[in-house]
Amino acid sequence: MQHIPSCGSLRNLLLTISYDGKEFHGWQIQQNAMTVQEAFQTALSKIIGNDFDVKGCSRTDSGVHANMYCISLKTEHPIKPERLKAALNRWLPLSIAVLDCKEVAPDFHARYSCTSKEYIYKIWNSEVRNPFLDGYALHYRYKIDENLLDKAAQAYVGRHDFTSFCTLDNREKGDMTRNVKAFSVTREGDLVTMKVEADGFLYNMVRIMVGTLLRIQQGKIAPDEIPSIIEKKNRKYSGPTAQACGLYLNRVNYENDNSSQKGVNADV
């Protein structure tokens, strides 16, 4: 594609994408591993050259998917948003699609302007695995009582120190408090879906929450024990980290965003 020269005026664009994370090592660029950011920037450079600064709304781990992921793009290139959307969808791999592109205020930041994020975790709850969900849902062959787990999960809701539900590394420093706005466990046939919205998430927080609920289902943690696990602020008391395959960044929310792409204190 022919490059259009820079117009000299810095613009800020918000792009909303969706991606299949099965073959990627998360969003953020890494050495010796393909990431969503690398694939996105490679396609972008074919369209506008290297005149850009990209910020993602969240870090996601290897194998995690996104029904909605937001990117802020600063560039002096004059390409129109609708043309950029079309061009990116031509050059991106089939596992990534651009859903929307629009101009936003100069101070908008895909990560720091977020007000909340919503994740879902999918579990295929059947003795027989579903080959079409391999890599897209956790296969759990034993009984799940979604009503029991939904009731237990309400203890997550509220503002708490979630140290017990975090894999500590150098990215997790300072305040470990997050405000969980909602958590639900629902079933549709053999598909059990856990949904959580919060103003921010710690590293592996959702997957540890899910793993803890599955320990409750197994009878290894009492259904009313989540509050005491939160109070202990110690990772060893919560459940295991559930596999990445069932996790999706589902929606990212911004204040004063009345568009169709709603979509944090983003830490994950």
N, C-alpha and C positions, 0 to 999 in steps of 0.2 A: 504494500500500500504506500502511495506517495505521501511523504510528510508535508504538513502545512507549517510554514515558519511560525515562530512564536510571535504573539501580538503584543508582548511586553507588559500585560496587565495580569497580575496573579489572581487566579480564580480558585474557588473551593467547590468541589463536586462531592456529592454523596452517591455512592454506588451501592446497590443492594444485590447480593449474589446468593446463590444456593449451590451447595456442593456435596458430592459423594466423597466422604473422607476415607474410604476403604483403602485406597492406594497412596494416601498422603500421610506424611509425618506431622500433622497439625498445620496450623496457619503460618507460624513464624519461620522465616528463613533459617535454615540450618546448613552446616557443612555436611556434605556427603549424604544428604537425604532430600528427597523431593517434597516440597511443602506447597500449600495452596498459594501462599504469598509469592513464591518463586514462579509458579505457573502463571499467576495473574500478572506479575510484573514483566515476565517474558513476552506475553501477549501484548501488554500495554506499550512496551518499547517498540514493537513493530508498527504501532499506530502513531505514536506521538514522540518517538525517540526517548531520550532519557530525561526529558524535562518534566519531572514529577516528584512528588513526595507522598508516599502512601502510608496511611495509618489504619490499622484494623481495629474493630470494636472489641476483640477478645482474643486471648490465646486459646487454642483448642489443641487437644492431644492427638497423637497418632490414632487413626481409625475412627475419630469422632466426626459426625456429619453436621451439616447446617442446612436447615430449611430456609433460614434467613441469616445472612451475615452482612454487616455494614462496613464500608470502607470510605474514609475521607481522602480525597485526592486533591492535592494542591499542584497547580500547573499554570504556566503562562500560555499554553497552547490554546488556540481559539476554537477547537473542534466543538461542535454542538453536542449537547448531552445525548440526544437520540441517535446521532451518528456514532458517537463513541460506544454506546450500548450495542448497536448493530455490529460494529467492527470487532469489538471484544468477543461477541458471541461467534464470530467467524473464526477467530484465532485461538480461542481458549479450547482446552481439551473438553471432550463430551461430558466429563465428570463435573464441570463447572459451568454455570449459566448466570448471566447478568440479567436480573429481573427489572431493574430500574436505574436510572441515572438522572440526577437533577442538580442544579446549582443551589448552594446553601450559603449562609452567612460566613464571612471570613474567619470568625472565631469558632466555628463549629468543628468539633473533633469527634470522630467516630467512637472513640473510647470514653473520653472524659465528659462528653455531652449526654451520655446515656443516663436514664433514670432508673431503668430496671432491665433485667433479662429473664427470659423464660426458657428452661430446658425441658425436654421430654426424654424419658427412658423407656424403650420398648422391650417387652419380654414375651417371647413365644412360649406359652405355657401349655405344652402338649407332650405326650410320650414320644410322639413322632416329630422329628425335626422338619422344618419347612425349608426346602432347598432354595426358595426364592427370597428367604430372609437371612441367608448365610452372610454374616458381616453387617447385617442391618438390624438385628434384634438378638438379645440373649436367649438362647434356648434353655429353658428351665423345665424339666420333665415332671417335677413333683408338684403337688397341689399348692395353689396360691389362693388364699382367702383375701380377696381384694378389699372386702369390707373391714376385716381385722386390720389390715395394713393401712388403709386410709385413715382409720380412727387413730392408730398409733402415730401416724405421720403428722398429725395435727400438733404434736409436741414440738415439731421443728418450727412452726409458725411463730413469728415474733422476732424481736431483736435479741440475739444471743451471741456469746463468744463461741465460735464454732471450731476451736482448736482441736477438739476430739474428732472432728470430721474433715481433717485436712492432712494432706501429705506435706510435711514440712520440708522446705528447701530454701535456697537463697532468695526466692521470689516472695516468700511469706515472712514479712517482718512488720513489726508494729501492731496496729489494731487488728484483731482477729474477729471483730464484731461485724455481723451482717444482719440485715433485716429481711427475713423470709416472709413474703407477703401471702403466699398461698402454696399448698401442697395437696395434691390429689392422687388417688390410686383408683383407676377405673378399668373395666374389662369390656371388650367387644369380641365375643366368641373366645378364641384361644389367645387373643392378643391382650396382654395387660400393659397399660400405659401409666407411668408415673410422671407427673407434671409438677414443676416447681418454679416459682417466680421469686426473685429477690433483687435487692438493690446492688448486689455484688456477690461473687462467689470466690471461695478460696480454692487452691489447687486440689483437684480431685474431690471437691466437696460433694457434688451431686452423686458421683459414683460410690462414695463411702456412705452417703445417706441411703442409697439403694441397697448396698451390701448389708447395711444394718437392718433394714426392713426384711430382707431375705433371711437373715439370722433369726429375726422374730418369727417368721413363718416356720422356720425349722425348730423352734422351741429352744434355741440356744441363748436367746435374749428375751426377757419378759416384755410383753406389749407395752407396759407402763414404765419401762426403764429408760427411755430416751431422755427425759429431763435430767436424771442423775448422770447419764453419760455426758450430757452437755456441761453439767456443773463440774465434772471431774477435769475437764480441759486436758484430756490425755488420750492420744490416738489409740492406745492399746485396748481401750474399753469398747470401742465401736466395732462395727463389722468390717469385713474385707472390702477392698476396692473392686466394685463390679467391673466387668469387662467394658472396654471402650465401645464395642460394636453397637450397643443399644442406645448410645447417647447422641442426642441432636440438640444443637442450639436452635431453638424453635422461633423465638421472637426477640427483637431488641427494641426497646421503647425509648423515645425521645420526647422531651417536653415540647409542647406546642407543635407536635407533628400530627397533622390531621390527614396525612396522605395514607394510601393503602399499605405502605410499607412501614408498619410499626415494628417495628420489629425487633457503663455502669460503673458505676464504680467497677468497671469490668476488670476482673482479676484472672479469669480463667481463659 
